[in-house]
Structure formats: C-alpha cells, structure tokens
C-alpha cells in the first residue's frame, strides 16, 4: 500500500444522536433506497479494482481506525485533516472521535482516485483523497501546512496484529 492514496468516504447528511456522545447517524436523513445503495459503493470500487483495501470507521474514530488499518498492512500514513470530508456544521475534533453510521477509509492507486470518488459522489456520499500511505509505519496528522507524528507502530504496536515478522507483530 505505500504509494497509495488515502480516501475517506462518509454519509455526512445526518446528525449526532446526542449532544455528548460520538455517534453520528445518517439512518434518519437518507432514504431507504439510498441506505440500500450506500454499501453498493464499496462493492463497486472493489469489483472494479479501483480500491484494494478498506477499513470501516468505528469506535476508535477516524485516526484510530486508520491506525488499525496501517498496523495490519505493515505501512504508515499521513491523514490530512484539512481534506477530510465531514458534516457542514461539524467540529473537527469531535468528528475525529466519531463512530459514523457510514464511514470508510480506502486505499487507491493515484490513477484511480477520481474514479473511486465518483462512485461515492454518485450516491450522495462524501468522498475525498485525504492523505497517503507510505512505508514508515508511522501515523502522521497534517493540518494547516503542518504535520506531526501521532503514533509510531515500530515503537508501540497498537494491537500486535501487524504482518508476521514485523516489529508490530511482536516478531
């Protein structure tokens, strides 16, 4: 995956379920037909070969889900927070910790980025390139032209489920 572009796809036409909890749902704001078709975007990009890895955004939020993805792949990534799709009135800090009803991080070759984003946009889903994968095994966050390391998997494995033989796998 080093050299691939990081894409993020979300249903951002939704709402938080509570003012204090990190759960964002689009289940009440998208039609039943849209909800049925949302998952087909993932099938389409996989079957067309334009995205070859994906991870749902779940309880660890966006950065935590990306960290799990890169640990399992044995690579690193930079997440550009300025390019991350999010709800119009969404606070970035809260969004980073959110568990959305539809949120995915995907890997695509640079030449496939436009085709991949179109698949999601056609369904009314937000999708944008927001970073890149590399071979550092470090998760970096970028914003406002600055970049900082957030987690070094070589020094501190998260789950220990990295590729066999890598330091993050304990071997």
C-alpha positions as CSV (number, residue, x, y, z in Angstrom):
1,X,0.0,0.0,0.0
2,X,2.9,2.5,0.2
3,X,2.3,5.0,-2.6
4,X,-1.4,4.6,-2.5
5,X,-3.8,7.5,-1.8
6,X,-5.9,7.5,1.3
7,X,-9.6,8.2,0.6
8,X,-12.3,8.8,3.2
9,X,-16.0,8.2,2.4
10,X,-18.9,9.2,4.7
11,X,-22.6,9.8,4.7
12,X,-22.4,13.3,6.1
13,X,-26.1,14.1,5.7
14,X,-27.0,13.0,9.2
15,X,-26.8,14.1,12.8
16,X,-25.3,13.2,16.1
17,X,-27.5,11.0,18.2
18,X,-26.8,13.0,21.3
19,X,-25.0,16.3,22.2
20,X,-22.3,14.4,24.2
21,X,-21.9,11.0,22.5
22,X,-19.7,10.3,19.5
23,X,-22.4,8.5,17.4
24,X,-23.3,10.1,14.0
25,X,-26.2,8.6,12.1
26,X,-27.4,9.2,8.6
27,X,-30.1,6.5,9.0
28,X,-32.8,9.1,9.6
29,X,-31.7,11.5,6.9
30,X,-31.2,9.2,3.9
31,X,-34.0,7.4,2.1
32,X,-34.3,3.7,2.4
33,X,-33.3,3.4,-1.2
34,X,-30.1,5.5,-0.5
35,X,-29.2,3.4,2.5
36,X,-29.5,0.2,0.5
37,X,-27.3,1.6,-2.3
38,X,-24.7,3.1,0.0
39,X,-23.0,-0.3,0.6
40,X,-23.0,-1.0,-3.1
41,X,-20.4,1.8,-3.5
42,X,-17.9,-0.4,-1.6
43,X,-18.8,-3.4,-3.8
44,X,-18.4,-1.3,-7.0
45,X,-14.9,0.1,-6.1
46,X,-13.7,-3.4,-5.1
47,X,-15.1,-5.3,-8.1
48,X,-13.7,-2.6,-10.5
49,X,-10.3,-2.9,-8.8
50,X,-10.1,0.9,-8.1
51,X,-9.8,0.4,-4.3
52,X,-8.0,-2.5,-3.0
53,X,-8.2,-2.0,0.8
54,X,-10.8,-0.6,3.1
55,X,-11.5,-0.2,6.8
56,X,-14.7,0.9,8.4
57,X,-14.6,3.9,10.8
58,X,-15.8,2.6,14.1
59,X,-15.3,3.0,17.8
60,X,-11.7,4.3,17.7
61,X,-12.8,7.1,15.4
62,X,-11.1,8.1,12.1
63,X,-7.5,8.3,13.2
64,X,-7.8,5.2,15.4
65,X,-9.4,3.2,12.6
66,X,-6.7,4.3,10.2
67,X,-4.0,3.3,12.8
68,X,-5.6,-0.2,12.9
69,X,-5.6,-0.3,9.1
70,X,-1.9,0.6,8.7
71,X,-0.8,-1.7,11.5
72,X,-2.5,-4.7,9.8
73,X,-0.9,-3.6,6.4
74,X,2.5,-3.0,7.9
75,X,2.7,0.5,6.5
76,X,2.4,4.2,7.6
77,X,0.1,7.0,6.5
78,X,-0.5,10.7,6.7
79,X,-4.0,11.9,7.3
80,X,-4.7,15.4,6.0
81,X,-7.3,16.8,8.3
82,X,-8.0,19.8,6.1
83,X,-9.2,17.5,3.3
84,X,-11.2,15.1,5.4
85,X,-14.9,15.1,4.5
86,X,-17.1,16.0,7.4
87,X,-20.6,17.4,8.1
88,X,-21.1,21.0,7.2
89,X,-21.5,22.1,10.8
90,X,-19.2,19.5,12.3
91,X,-16.5,20.3,14.7
92,X,-13.2,18.6,13.5
93,X,-12.1,17.4,17.0
94,X,-15.5,15.7,17.6
95,X,-15.6,14.3,14.1
96,X,-12.2,12.6,14.6
97,X,-13.6,10.7,17.6
98,X,-17.0,9.9,15.9
99,X,-18.4,6.5,15.1
100,X,-20.4,7.2,11.9
101,X,-23.2,5.0,10.6
102,X,-21.4,5.1,7.2
103,X,-17.7,5.8,7.2
104,X,-14.8,4.1,5.4
105,X,-11.1,4.6,4.8
106,X,-9.9,3.2,1.5
107,X,-6.6,2.7,-0.4
108,X,-6.5,3.5,-4.1
109,X,-3.7,3.9,-6.6
110,X,-3.3,7.6,-7.5
111,X,-4.6,7.0,-11.0
112,X,-7.8,5.5,-9.6
113,X,-8.7,8.3,-7.1
114,X,-11.1,10.2,-9.4
115,X,-13.0,7.1,-10.4
116,X,-13.3,6.0,-6.8
117,X,-14.6,9.3,-5.5
118,X,-17.1,9.4,-8.4
119,X,-18.6,6.1,-7.3
120,X,-19.4,7.5,-3.8
121,X,-20.4,11.0,-5.1
122,X,-22.9,9.5,-7.5
123,X,-24.7,8.1,-4.4
124,X,-24.7,11.4,-2.5
125,X,-21.8,10.2,-0.2
126,X,-18.9,12.5,0.6
127,X,-15.5,11.0,-0.6
128,X,-12.2,12.8,-0.9
129,X,-8.5,12.0,-1.1
130,X,-7.2,13.0,2.4
131,X,-3.7,11.5,2.7
132,X,-1.2,8.9,1.5
133,X,0.2,5.6,2.6
134,X,3.9,5.2,2.9
135,X,6.4,2.6,4.3
136,X,7.2,4.4,7.7
137,X,4.8,2.5,10.0
138,X,4.0,5.9,11.5
139,X,0.6,7.6,11.6
140,X,1.0,11.4,11.0
141,X,-1.7,14.1,11.1
142,X,-1.4,17.1,8.9
143,X,-3.4,20.4,9.0
144,X,-2.8,24.0,8.1
145,X,0.5,23.1,6.3
146,X,2.0,21.5,9.4
147,X,2.5,17.7,10.1
148,X,3.2,15.8,13.3
149,X,3.6,12.1,14.1
150,X,0.7,10.7,16.1
151,X,1.8,7.1,16.6
152,X,4.8,5.1,15.7
153,X,3.9,1.4,15.3
154,X,7.5,0.3,15.4
155,X,7.9,1.7,18.9
156,X,4.4,1.0,20.2
157,X,2.2,-1.6,18.5
158,X,-1.5,-1.0,18.9
159,X,-3.0,-4.5,18.6
160,X,0.1,-6.5,17.8
161,X,-1.7,-7.8,14.7
162,X,0.7,-6.5,12.1
163,X,2.2,-8.7,9.4
164,X,4.2,-11.7,10.6
165,X,7.8,-10.9,11.2
166,X,7.3,-7.1,11.6
167,X,8.1,-5.5,15.0
168,X,4.4,-4.5,15.4
169,X,3.6,-8.2,15.2
170,X,5.9,-8.9,18.1
171,X,8.4,-10.8,15.8
